[in-house]
């Protein structure tokens, strides 16, 4: 059978007391709320102790929430810093590589300037060189010893002209083209250079050998007075090479001379100057007298 729609408690005293108690509690709650509201509006400081107590109770929860927020921000910042560090490391690596390349270039420029200044220091204003050039190649393993200049006949370079570096004599020009020239090095066996000892003028000559070394031979026979470290320079005898250019340094004295090393190693030389062919005073005087005498008379017979 369906339940009756009549909700009245009927004659049950327990139900009636329950309903009455609910009404009383509701009315008391409303009245208490109105009183509290009125008091809070008239005297706000009256309930400060309750607010303080509520704050004390909620403080641990707020601290835990703040710690969680800070931890979350720290984690996100750490992750972001990780990716930023990778990008920054890549940028720093590129900058360091560029700085190293610039440093190497700067050192190369400084070294080139040093060599050019040294080459400029050997130029005699009274006898200016034909041209300053660069050694762009040299032989070091074959029986013949040649080098190549980046200046040729188009720059005034001709066969027979001596070539020297800041350290000393390199050789002489044996072949030219418009923009290049071939130099026979003094370490070649076919190159004989008259020399003298710089300290006392002891005469001799320097000749290359097939193994790339040079031999120093004296013109006077007898007791060998050479010592390690003696410097030999061009004597000017026979022309071609101007006097006073360093050629060789004694390394191993021998019975009839010495084995020496080059004053200017072509393999370690970048820049050189090509000098005019030197004419000894006697040869120059004879050439001048022949020019003054004019051409020989023709034989009518």
KELO-875283 format. One record per residue: residue in one letter; x, z, y of N, C-alpha, C in turn; chain. Coordinates in steps of 0.05 Angstrom, whole numbers, plus 5000, padded with zeros to 4 digits. Layout:
N
A  X  Z  Y  X  Z  Y  X  Z  Y  A
...
REM end
This chain:
301
X  5017  5000  4976  5000  5000  5000  5017  5000  5025  A
X  5010  4985  5046  5026  4983  5071  5026  5009  5086  A
X  5050  5014  5100  5053  5039  5115  5036  5037  5140  A
X  5026  5060  5148  5009  5061  5171  5026  5058  5196  A
X  5014  5044  5216  5028  5040  5241  5026  5063  5260  A
X  5013  5084  5253  5010  5107  5270  5035  5124  5267  A
X  5050  5127  5290  5076  5141  5290  5074  5170  5298  A
X  5052  5180  5302  5049  5207  5309  5058  5225  5287  A
X  5071  5249  5295  5083  5266  5274  5062  5281  5257  A
X  5038  5279  5268  5017  5293  5252  5019  5323  5255  A
X  5015  5338  5233  5015  5367  5234  5042  5379  5226  A
X  5064  5362  5224  5090  5373  5216  5103  5387  5239  A
X  5107  5413  5237  5119  5428  5259  5149  5420  5262  A
X  5163  5414  5241  5192  5407  5243  5194  5382  5260  A
X  5178  5362  5256  5179  5337  5271  5172  5342  5300  A
X  5152  5359  5304  5145  5364  5332  5167  5378  5347  A
X  5180  5398  5333  5203  5412  5346  5226  5393  5352  A
X  5230  5374  5334  5252  5354  5338  5247  5337  5362  A
X  5222  5328  5364  5216  5310  5387  5218  5326  5413  A
X  5208  5350  5413  5209  5367  5437  5238  5372  5445  A
X  5255  5379  5425  5283  5385  5431  5297  5360  5442  A
X  5290  5336  5432  5302  5311  5443  5295  5307  5472  A
X  5270  5312  5478  5261  5309  5506  5276  5329  5524  A
X  5277  5354  5515  5291  5374  5531  5320  5367  5536  A
X  5333  5358  5515  5362  5351  5518  5365  5328  5537  A
X  5348  5308  5535  5350  5285  5553  5345  5292  5581  A
X  5325  5310  5586  5319  5318  5613  5342  5334  5624  A
X  5353  5353  5608  5375  5369  5617  5400  5352  5623  A
X  5405  5332  5606  5427  5314  5611  5425  5299  5636  A
X  5400  5289  5641  5396  5274  5667  5400  5292  5690  A
X  5388  5316  5689  5391  5335  5711  5420  5342  5715  A
X  5435  5348  5693  5463  5355  5695  5479  5332  5707  A
X  5473  5307  5699  5487  5284  5710  5482  5281  5740  A
X  5456  5286  5748  5450  5284  5776  5465  5305  5792  A
X  5465  5329  5781  5480  5351  5794  5509  5345  5797  A
X  5521  5336  5775  5550  5329  5775  5555  5307  5795  A
X  5538  5286  5796  5541  5264  5815  5539  5274  5843  A
X  5520  5292  5848  5517  5302  5876  5541  5319  5884  A
X  5550  5335  5866  5574  5352  5872  5598  5335  5877  A
X  5602  5314  5861  5626  5296  5864  5625  5281  5890  A
X  5600  5275  5899  5598  5261  5925  5602  5280  5948  A
X  5592  5305  5946  5595  5324  5968  5623  5336  5968  A
X  5633  5344  5945  5660  5356  5942  5675  5342  5920  A
X  5690  5320  5927  5705  5305  5906  5726  5321  5893  A
X  5738  5340  5907  5760  5355  5895  5751  5376  5875  A
X  5724  5379  5872  5714  5400  5854  5721  5393  5825  A
X  5723  5368  5818  5729  5360  5790  5757  5350  5786  A
X  5776  5357  5805  5804  5347  5802  5817  5357  5777  A
X  5809  5382  5768  5821  5393  5744  5813  5377  5719  A
X  5788  5366  5720  5779  5349  5698  5795  5323  5698  A
X  5798  5312  5722  5814  5286  5723  5843  5291  5714  A
X  5854  5313  5722  5882  5319  5714  5884  5323  5684  A
X  5864  5337  5673  5864  5340  5644  5861  5314  5630  A
X  5844  5297  5641  5840  5270  5628  5866  5254  5630  A
X  5880  5256  5653  5905  5242  5656  5926  5252  5636  A
X  5927  5279  5633  5946  5290  5613  5940  5281  5585  A
X  5914  5279  5579  5907  5271  5552  5913  5241  5548  A
X  5909  5225  5569  5914  5196  5566  5943  5188  5570  A
X  5960  5207  5580  5988  5200  5586  6003  5189  5562  A
X  6002  5201  5538  6017  5190  5515  6008  5162  5508  A
X  5981  5157  5510  5971  5130  5505  5982  5110  5525  A
X  5983  5118  5551  5994  5100  5572  6024  5095  5568  A
X  6039  5116  5560  6067  5112  5556  6072  5093  5532  A
X  6057  5097  5511  6060  5079  5488  6053  5051  5496  A
X  6032  5047  5512  6025  5020  5521  6047  5008  5538  A
X  6058  5024  5557  6080  5014  5574  6104  5007  5558  A
X  6111  5024  5538  6134  5018  5521  6130  4992  5506  A
X  6105  4988  5496  6100  4963  5481  6102  4939  5500  A
X  6092  4942  5525  6095  4919  5543  6124  4913  5550  A
X  6139  4935  5555  6168  4930  5561  6183  4918  5537  A
X  6176  4928  5513  6189  4916  5490  6183  4887  5487  A
X  6157  4880  5492  6149  4852  5490  6164  4835  5510  A
X  6165  4845  5535  6180  4830  5555  6209  4827  5549  A
X  6221  4849  5538  6249  4848  5530  6254  4828  5508  A
X  6236  4827  5488  6239  4808  5466  6237  4779  5477  A
X  6217  4774  5494  6215  4747  5505  6239  4740  5522  A
X  6249  4760  5538  6273  4755  5554  6297  4749  5537  A
X  6300  4763  5514  6322  4759  5496  6321  4731  5484  A
X  6297  4723  5476  6294  4696  5464  6301  4674  5485  A
X  6290  4678  5510  6296  4659  5531  6326  4659  5538  A
X  6339  4682  5539  6367  4683  5545  6384  4669  5523  A
X  6375  4671  5498  6389  4657  5476  6390  4627  5481  A
X  6366  4616  5487  6365  4587  5491  6380  4580  5517  A
X  6378  4596  5538  6393  4591  5562  6423  4593  5558  A
X  6431  4611  5541  6460  4614  5536  6471  4589  5522  A
X  6455  4578  5503  6464  4554  5490  6467  4531  5510  A
X  6448  4528  5528  6450  4507  5549  6473  4512  5567  A
X  6477  4538  5575  6499  4544  5593  6526  4540  5580  A
X  6528  4547  5554  6553  4542  5539  6560  4512  5538  A
X  6540  4495  5534  6544  4467  5534  6554  4457  5561  A
X  6542  4467  5583  6550  4459  5610  6579  4469  5615  A
X  6585  4494  5607  6611  4505  5611  6632  4489  5596  A
X  6625  4481  5571  6644  4465  5555  6650  4439  5569  A
X  6629  4426  5580  6634  4401  5594  6651  4405  5619  A
X  6645  4427  5634  6661  4432  5658  6690  4438  5651  A
X  6695  4453  5629  6722  4459  5621  6737  4434  5613  A
X  6723  4416  5598  6736  4391  5590  6743  4374  5614  A
X  6724  4373  5634  6730  4357  5658  6753  4370  5674  A
X  6753  4397  5675  6775  4410  5689  6802  4405  5676  A
X  6803  4405  5649  6828  4399  5635  6837  4371  5640  A
X  6818  4352  5640  6825  4324  5645  6836  4321  5673  A
X  6823  4335  5693  6833  4334  5720  6861  4346  5722  A
X  6866  4368  5707  6892  4381  5708  6914  4363  5697  A
X  6907  4349  5675  6926  4331  5663  6932  4308  5682  A
X  6911  4297  5694  6915  4276  5714  6932  4285  5737  A
X  6927  4309  5747  6943  4320  5769  6972  4323  5761  A
X  6977  4333  5737  7005  4336  5729  7018  4309  5726  A
X  7004  4289  5716  7015  4262  5714  7022  4251  5742  A
X  7004  4255  5761  7009  4246  5788  7033  4260  5800  A
X  7034  4286  5796  7057  4301  5807  7083  4292  5795  A
X  7083  4287  5768  7107  4277  5755  7115  4249  5765  A
X  7095  4232  5769  7100  4205  5780  7111  4207  5808  A
X  7100  4225  5825  7111  4228  5852  7139  4238  5851  A
X  7145  4256  5833  7172  4267  5831  7192  4244  5824  A
X  7184  4227  5805  7202  4206  5797  7205  4185  5820  A
X  7184  4180  5834  7186  4161  5856  7203  4172  5878  A
X  7201  4198  5884  7218  4210  5904  7248  4209  5895  A
X  7253  4214  5869  7280  4212  5860  7291  4184  5862  A
X  7274  4164  5856  7282  4136  5859  7287  4129  5888  A
X  7270  4140  5906  7274  4135  5934  7300  4147  5945  A
X  7309  4169  5932  7333  4182  5941  7358  4166  5936  A
X  7357  4147  5917  7382  4131  5911  7384  4106  5927  A
X  7363  4099  5943  7364  4074  5958  7384  4077  5981  A
X  7401  4057  5983  7421  4056  6005  7410  4039  6027  A
X  7405  4051  6051  7394  4034  6073  7411  4010  6080  A
X  7438  4013  6076  7456  3991  6082  7453  3968  6062  A
X  7445  3973  6038  7441  3952  6018  7415  3956  6004  A
X  7393  3949  6017  7366  3953  6006  7362  3938  5979  A
X  7347  3950  5961  7342  3936  5935  7325  3911  5939  A
X  7325  3895  5918  7308  3871  5918  7279  3879  5915  A
X  7273  3896  5896  7246  3904  5892  7246  3929  5874  A
X  7226  3946  5877  7221  3968  5859  7201  3959  5838  A
X  7206  3965  5813  7188  3955  5792  7185  3977  5771  A
X  7169  3970  5752  7163  3989  5730  7172  3977  5703  A
X  7184  3994  5687  7191  3986  5660  7166  3987  5642  A
X  7157  3964  5633  7132  3964  5618  7137  3960  5588  A
X  7162  3960  5580  7168  3957  5552  7197  3957  5547  A
X  7206  3967  5524  7234  3966  5516  7236  3967  5486  A
X  7258  3956  5476  7263  3956  5447  7281  3980  5441  A
X  7274  3993  5419  7290  4017  5412  7298  4017  5382  A
X  7288  3997  5367  7294  3997  5338  7309  3972  5329  A
X  7309  3951  5345  7322  3926  5337  7352  3927  5344  A
X  7367  3907  5334  7395  3905  5340  7400  3898  5369  A
X  7382  3883  5382  7385  3876  5410  7368  3895  5427  A
X  7378  3901  5450  7366  3921  5467  7357  3908  5494  A
X  7331  3905  5496  7319  3893  5520  7297  3911  5531  A
X  7292  3906  5556  7269  3919  5570  7255  3898  5586  A
X  7230  3903  5594  7214  3884  5609  7204  3898  5635  A
X  7208  3884  5657  7198  3893  5683  7172  3880  5691  A
X  7157  3893  5707  7132  3881  5717  7136  3866  5743  A
X  7160  3857  5748  7166  3841  5772  7184  3818  5763  A
X  7180  3794  5775  7195  3770  5767  7205  3754  5790  A
X  7208  3728  5785  7219  3711  5806  7201  3710  5830  A
X  7175  3714  5826  7157  3715  5849  7162  3738  5868  A
X  7177  3758  5859  7184  3781  5875  7213  3781  5884  A
X  7227  3759  5879  7255  3757  5887  7275  3765  5865  A
X  7266  3769  5841  7283  3777  5819  7296  3752  5807  A
X  7323  3753  5802  7337  3731  5791  7356  3741  5769  A
X  7366  3722  5753  7385  3730  5732  7410  3741  5743  A
X  7421  3761  5729  7447  3773  5737  7444  3797  5754  A
X  7420  3802  5765  7417  3825  5783  7417  3851  5767  A
X  7432  3872  5776  7432  3897  5762  7406  3913  5766  A
X  7400  3929  5747  7375  3945  5747  7384  3974  5743  A
X  7375  3992  5760  7382  4020  5758  7357  4038  5762  A
X  7358  4061  5750  7338  4082  5753  7350  4105  5769  A
X  7333  4126  5773  7343  4148  5788  7366  4162  5775  A
X  7367  4161  5748  7388  4175  5733  7413  4158  5731  A
X  7412  4132  5733  7435  4116  5730  7429  4087  5723  A
X  7449  4073  5714  7447  4044  5708  7430  4040  5683  A
X  7413  4019  5684  7396  4012  5661  7406  3986  5648  A
X  7413  3966  5663  7422  3940  5652  7422  3919  5674  A
X  7420  3894  5665  7419  3872  5684  7398  3851  5675  A
X  7388  3836  5694  7367  3816  5688  7380  3792  5675  A
X  7368  3783  5653  7378  3760  5639  7357  3737  5637  A
X  7332  3743  5644  7312  3723  5642  7288  3731  5660  A
X  7277  3711  5674  7255  3717  5692  7232  3698  5688  A
X  7208  3707  5696  7184  3691  5698  7171  3698  5724  A
X  7150  3685  5733  7139  3691  5759  7132  3721  5763  A
X  7122  3735  5742  7113  3762  5746  7127  3782  5728  A
X  7146  3774  5711  7160  3793  5694  7190  3784  5693  A
X  7206  3803  5683  7234  3797  5680  7244  3812  5655  A
X  7263  3800  5642  7275  3812  5618  7302  3824  5625  A
X  7307  3848  5617  7331  3863  5624  7348  3868  5599  A
X  7373  3861  5600  7392  3868  5578  7402  3896  5584  A
X  7396  3915  5566  7403  3942  5570  7433  3946  5565  A
X  7444  3967  5577  7473  3972  5574  7479  3983  5546  A
X  7458  3990  5531  7463  3999  5503  7464  3975  5484  A
X  7461  3950  5494  7464  3927  5477  7493  3920  5473  A
X  7500  3910  5450  7528  3905  5443  7540  3883  5460  A
X  7524  3865  5472  7534  3843  5488  7537  3851  5517  A
X  7532  3875  5524  7534  3884  5552  7558  3902  5555  A
X  7577  3893  5571  7602  3908  5576  7602  3915  5606  A
X  7605  3940  5612  7604  3949  5640  7630  3963  5647  A
X  7645  3952  5667  7669  3966  5676  7662  3993  5690  A
X  7676  4014  5682  7670  4041  5692  7696  4055  5700  A
X  7692  4078  5712  7714  4096  5718  7703  4124  5716  A
X  7722  4143  5710  7713  4171  5709  7708  4181  5737  A
X  7685  4194  5741  7678  4202  5768  7697  4222  5780  A
X  7710  4239  5763  7727  4260  5774  7753  4250  5784  A
X  7766  4230  5771  7793  4222  5779  7796  4192  5779  A
X  7775  4176  5773  7778  4147  5774  7791  4135  5750  A
X  7793  4149  5728  7805  4138  5704  7790  4114  5695  A
X  7802  4090  5693  7787  4065  5687  7781  4062  5657  A
X  7760  4047  5652  7752  4041  5625  7728  4023  5626  A
X  7715  4020  5603  7690  4004  5602  7672  4016  5581  A
X  7646  4010  5585  7625  4020  5567  7613  3996  5553  A
X  7609  3999  5527  7597  3978  5511  7577  3990  5492  A
X  7554  3976  5489  7534  3985  5471  7541  3979  5442  A
X  7525  3989  5423  7529  3984  5395  7502  3979  5382  A
X  7503  3968  5358  7478  3960  5345  7460  3983  5339  A
X  7471  4008  5338  7454  4031  5331  7442  4044  5356  A
X  7445  4032  5379  7433  4043  5403  7451  4062  5418  A
X  7474  4069  5407  7492  4087  5421  7511  4071  5438  A
X  7527  4084  5454  7547  4070  5471  7575  4082  5466  A
X  7594  4064  5469  7622  4072  5465  7637  4070  5492  A
X  7653  4090  5498  7670  4090  5522  7698  4085  5514  A
X  7710  4064  5525  7737  4056  5518  7754  4057  5544  A
X  7779  4067  5541  7797  4069  5564  7815  4045  5565  A
X  7823  4037  5589  7842  4015  5593  7871  4023  5588  A
X  7877  4049  5591  7904  4059  5586  7906  4070  5558  A
X  7927  4064  5544  7932  4075  5517  7948  4100  5519  A
X  7946  4116  5499  7961  4140  5498  7943  4164  5491  A
X  7951  4187  5501  7936  4211  5496  7908  4209  5508  A
X  7888  4216  5493  7860  4214  5502  7854  4239  5520  A
X  7849  4234  5546  7844  4257  5563  7814  4263  5567  A
X  7797  4251  5551  7768  4254  5555  7758  4281  5544  A
X  7738  4292  5557  7726  4317  5549  7695  4314  5549  A
X  7683  4330  5533  7654  4329  5532  7642  4336  5560  A
X  7624  4319  5568  7611  4324  5594  7623  4307  5616  A
X  7645  4292  5611  7656  4275  5632  7636  4253  5639  A
X  7634  4247  5665  7615  4227  5674  7629  4202  5683  A
X  7620  4180  5673  7631  4154  5681  7611  4138  5697  A
X  7621  4126  5719  7604  4110  5737  7616  4082  5739  A
X  7599  4064  5749  7609  4036  5752  7632  4035  5771  A
X  7651  4018  5765  7675  4016  5782  7673  3993  5802  A
X  7654  3974  5797  7652  3951  5815  7670  3928  5808  A
X  7688  3932  5789  7707  3911  5781  7691  3888  5768  A
X  7699  3864  5776  7686  3840  5765  7659  3833  5778  A
X  7650  3849  5796  7625  3843  5809  7600  3851  5793  A
X  7578  3841  5799  7551  3846  5787  7542  3874  5793  A
X  7556  3895  5782  7546  3923  5785  7560  3936  5809  A
X  7545  3947  5828  7557  3961  5851  7571  3986  5841  A
X  7593  3994  5854  7607  4018  5846  7592  4044  5851  A
X  7598  4064  5834  7587  4090  5838  7561  4096  5825  A
X  7550  4078  5808  7525  4083  5794  7531  4097  5767  A
X  7519  4121  5762  7524  4134  5736  7517  4116  5712  A
X  7534  4116  5692  7529  4099  5669  7527  4116  5643  A
X  7547  4132  5638  7549  4146  5613  7561  4174  5616  A
X  7555  4191  5597  7566  4218  5596  7579  4222  5569  A
X  7604  4232  5568  7618  4236  5543  7604  4257  5527  A
X  7598  4251  5501  7586  4270  5483  7605  4278  5460  A
X  7620  4258  5450  7639  4264  5428  7666  4250  5434  A
X  7686  4264  5443  7712  4251  5447  7724  4241  5421  A
X  7737  4218  5422  7750  4206  5398  7779  4199  5405  A
X  7792  4188  5385  7821  4183  5389  7826  4161  5410  A
X  7810  4141  5410  7814  4119  5428  7793  4117  5450  A
X  7778  4138  5454  7757  4137  5474  7737  4160  5469  A
X  7712  4152  5469  7691  4172  5464  7665  4159  5458  A
X  7648  4174  5445  7620  4166  5441  7604  4179  5463  A
X  7587  4164  5476  7573  4175  5499  7543  4172  5497  A
X  7530  4184  5516  7501  4180  5518  7494  4169  5546  A
X  7472  4155  5547  7465  4142  5572  7458  4162  5594  A
X  7466  4155  5618  7458  4172  5641  7428  4169  5647  A
X  7417  4145  5642  7389  4140  5646  7378  4127  5620  A
X  7361  4142  5606  7350  4132  5581  7326  4114  5587  A
X  7327  4088  5580  7304  4071  5586  7278  4080  5574  A
X  7279  4093  5551  7254  4102  5538  7240  4124  5554  A
X  7256  4138  5571  7244  4159  5587  7243  4152  5617  A
X  7245  4126  5623  7245  4116  5650  7220  4100  5656  A
X  7207  4106  5678  7184  4091  5686  7190  4071  5708  A
X  7203  4080  5729  7207  4063  5753  7237  4058  5756  A
X  7243  4033  5765  7271  4025  5769  7271  4008  5795  A
X  7296  4003  5805  7299  3984  5827  7318  3962  5818  A
X  7312  3938  5827  7330  3915  5822  7348  3912  5846  A
X  7374  3912  5841  7394  3910  5863  7405  3882  5866  A
X  7414  3875  5889  7428  3849  5892  7454  3849  5876  A
X  7462  3826  5868  7487  3823  5853  7510  3831  5871  A
X  7527  3849  5860  7549  3860  5876  7572  3840  5875  A
X  7585  3836  5898  7609  3820  5900  7632  3837  5909  A
X  7653  3837  5892  7676  3853  5899  7688  3842  5925  A
X  7702  3859  5941  7713  3850  5967  7730  3825  5965  A
X  7748  3824  5944  7765  3801  5942  7749  3776  5936  A
X  7730  3778  5919  7713  3755  5912  7697  3747  5936  A
X  7686  3766  5951  7670  3760  5975  7687  3747  5996  A
X  7713  3756  6000  7731  3744  6019  7737  3715  6011  A
X  7742  3711  5986  7748  3683  5976  7724  3665  5981  A
X  7699  3675  5975  7675  3659  5979  7671  3652  6009  A
X  7677  3672  6026  7674  3667  6055  7695  3646  6064  A
X  7719  3647  6054  7739  3628  6062  7732  3600  6053  A
X  7721  3598  6029  7713  3571  6019  7690  3560  6036  A
X  7671  3577  6044  7650  3568  6061  7661  3558  6088  A
X  7680  3573  6099  7691  3566  6125  7707  3540  6123  A
X  7721  3535  6101  7737  3510  6098  7719  3486  6095  A
X  7694  3490  6086  7676  3467  6083  7682  3452  6057  A
X  7667  3431  6053  7671  3416  6027  7697  3401  6027  A
X  7709  3397  6004  7735  3383  6002  7733  3354  6011  A
X  7754  3343  6023  7753  3314  6032  7750  3295  6008  A
X  7736  3274  6013  7732  3254  5993  7757  3237  5989  A
X  7762  3230  5965  7786  3213  5958  7777  3184  5960  A
X  7789  3170  5980  7781  3142  5983  7791  3124  5961  A
X  7813  3133  5948  7823  3118  5926  7806  3121  5901  A
REM end
